[in-house]
């Protein structure tokens, strides 16, 4: 059974040098703010900030005074990037037993914790060997360094391959009202069948990133629905995700404390059936089949 996660996960990708450039004090304050809002789950990856953000978060977590047992830490491994201080000549993936264990132990050291609630493989590799991955996962579990294991951006067949050797409790995928393919290609059905928890990165989608016919249609509809539900467009998009029966958990990339506070309230919005389909319809630009 998967670790109980908060209804919204705080994504830390841009807390560090990639965008936010938060000081230790600012990061500690945001950690405490999130916890006070009921956002107790924090999503990491070793590569964030060019392999620097985990350590910065670890210092901030200690400074925050937050109790480890009150939060959930997720991290990812496997991407060998050319950024940071690693001597990689080309971006690639490494899922050798030795590398997975080394990377997980580094994450523990940087995050200043004894265990990860969930360790994810960041992206699938054509060269990954399921037996070797399973050996690493089982060793980390046995030593208490990770509690559960999952994947990120994996297809159904890739997930099946890993599941044939070790338990997979979640898959972090791109999913939003503007990137809804996982609910059409069987991905979300598969996860429901096998009790795999979907985590959704970029849950607001491209609404505020691109100006095109799709986002223009959605913005117009969401303005009307915002009046009806007395809320903002991003909260409606999160509510749209949360209404799906797969039990999807959005990973919010927001750097703003107040916005995270309001996003948490998305879990209280119950979209009417026709409004849910109206959002999907405007995203597609046509009626449902």
N, C-alpha and C positions, 0 to 999 in steps of 0.2 A: 504494500500500500504506500503510495507516494506521500512524502512529507507534506504536511498541511502548509500551503502557501497562502499569502495574503491575496485578496481579490485583484489587486493591482501589484505588479512587481516593479520596483525601481531599477531601471536600467542604468548602469554606471558608465557606459561606454564613453560618454563625453564629459564626465565629471572632471577629468584631468586635463592634460596638455592638448588633447585633441579639440577641445572647445572651451569648457567652463573655466579651466585654470584655477580651480578652487584652492584656497589655502587650507591647511589642516583644520583651522578653526571653522572656516566656512563649510567644509565637508562634514565636520563633526556636527555642526548645527543642522545641516540638511538630513543627516542620519537620524538625529533626534526628532526633527520635524516629521519625517516619514513615519517613525515609530508612533508618534503621538496621533497621526492620522489613521493608524491601522495598517500602514504599508510596512510590513516587517520582513519582506523578502527582497534581496538585493542580487541583481544579475551582473556577473563579471565575465571576463575572458582574459586569459593571460596576455593577449596581444594589445589590449586596450591601452591607449596612451603610449604605444610603442614599448610595451612591456613595463610600464611604469605605474599605471593607475591602481593596480592591486595593492602595491606597497603604500601608495598615498592614502588609499582607503583604510588600510590596516592601521596606520598611524592615527587617522581620524577616528576610527572605531574605538581605539583605546582611549583617545582623548574625550570621546563622547560619553563614556561611562556606561554605555548600553550593555545589558547583560547578554552574553552569547546565546543563552537558552531562549531568549525572547525574539531572536531573529533567525532568518534562514539565509544561508550564503550559497549561491550557485556560481560555478565557474566552468569555463570551457578550455579545452586544450586541443592541440593538433596542428594548428596553423603555424608554420615556420615562415615568418615574414622577413622581409629585407629591411624593415624599420628597426629602430632601436640599436642596441649594441650587439646584436647577434651577427655572426659572420656568414650569413646566408647570401649566396649569389643570385638565387632565384626563389620566389615565393613557392612554397610547396607544403605538403602535409606529411606529418610523421606520426604514425600510430604503432610504432614498435612498443613492445612491452616496457622496455627501459625508458623510452621517452615519455610515455603516459605517466608512469610512476614518478619520474623526475619532475615533470611539469606539475603534477598534482601536489607534490611535496613543496615545490617552489611557491605555488599558490597559497598553501598553508602558512609558509614562512612569511610571505608578503602580507597576507591578510591578518596575520597574528592570531591564528586560530588553530585548534587541534584537529578540526574536521571540516569537511565541506558537506553540506546537506545533500547537494546533488552535483556530480561532475558530468559534464557533457562533452562529447566529441563535437568539435565546432563545425566542421564540414566534412562530408564523405570524401574518401580517397579511393581511387580505382585500385590502389595497391594494399588497402587495409586487409589484414588477415584476422578473421573473427576469433580464431582460437587464441591468438596472441593478445588481442584486445581483452578477451574474457579473462585470461590469466592475470593481466594487470589489474583489471577491475576487482576480481576476487581477492587478490592480494591486498589491495587498498581497503577493501571492505573488512577483511579479516583483521587488519591492523587498526581498524577504527578511523581511518583517515578520510574515508568517504562513507556516507550513509546509503546513498542511492546513486544510480547511474542512468544516464539518458543520452540522447543524441540531439543534433541540431541541423536543420536543413537536409534531413535524410528523406529519401523516397520510401515508398512502401517496401519495395524489394530490398533496398539497403537496410532498412530497419529489420526486416525478416531475417536477413543474413546475421545481423548482430544478435537478435533475439534467439536464434537457434543455438547460441552458445552461452548467453547471459541475459539476465532480466533487464529490460529497458522500461523505465517508468515514465519518461516524457520525451517529447520531440519539440524543440523550439523552431518554429517555422515563420515565414513571412505570411501574415494574414491580416486582412483589413477589408473594408467595404470597397476599396479600389484594387485589392489584390486578393480576390476571393476564390482562386482556382482550387485551393485545397478542399473546398466543400463540393467541388464538381468532379475532381479526379479520383475520388475515393479515399484521399488521405485522412480526412476527419472521420469518415465512416470506419476506416481501419483502426484508428486510434480508439474509437468507442468500443469496438468489438474486443480489442485486446487490452482495455483498461490502461491506455497510455495517455497521459495528460498532455494536451497541446498548450504550449506557451507561444504567444504571438509577438514577434518583434515588428516594429514599425506599425503599431495597431491603428494609428490615425491615417495611415497610408499616404497618398500623394496629395491630399486635399490642400495643404498649405505649402507644398513644394513645387507643384506644377500648375500652370494655367492652360488648361485644355478643355475641350467640350465636356469630358467626363467630370472634371472637378467643378466646372461652371454649373453643370446640371445639379450636382450634389450640393454645392453651396447655396443655390437657390432654394432647394427643398429643405435643407437643414436650417435655413433662416426661418422658414415657416414652422417647422417642427420645434425649433427653439422657443418660439412664442407659445406653442401648445404645451410643451413640457417645462417651460421656464428654465431653460438651461442652454449651454453653449454647444457649438457644433462638435468639438472634440469629445465632449461627454456623450453626445448622441452616438458618435461612431464607436466609442468604447461600449456603450450599452448595446449596440447592434452586435458586437462580438460576444458579449456576455450572455446574450439571449440564446446563442447556439447551444444545442443539447450536449455537445462534446465537452462542455465545461472548460472552455478556453480561458487562459489567464493572460491578459495583456501585459507586455513589458513596456512600461512608459519610459521614453527617453527624455522627458522634460527635465530641465535644469532649474525650474522655478518652483519654490516651495509652495506658494499659493496655488499654482496650477495643479500640482500633485494633490494638494488637499481637496480641490474641487473634483479632480478626476476620480478620486476614491468614491465620491458620491454617485458615480456612474452605476455602481452596483445596486443602487436603490431605484434606478429608473427602469420601469417595466414598459418597454415599447409595445404598443398594440400591434397585433399581427399584421395588419395592412400597412402600418408605418414601417415595420421591418422590411416588408416586401417592396415598399415604395423606395427605400434607400437602395436596395439591391437593383431595382428597376432603373433608377436614375444613373447608377454606376454603369450598368450594362448599356444603357441607351436604347433599350427595347423591353417589351414585356417578357415576363418569364415564359419559358417554353410551354 
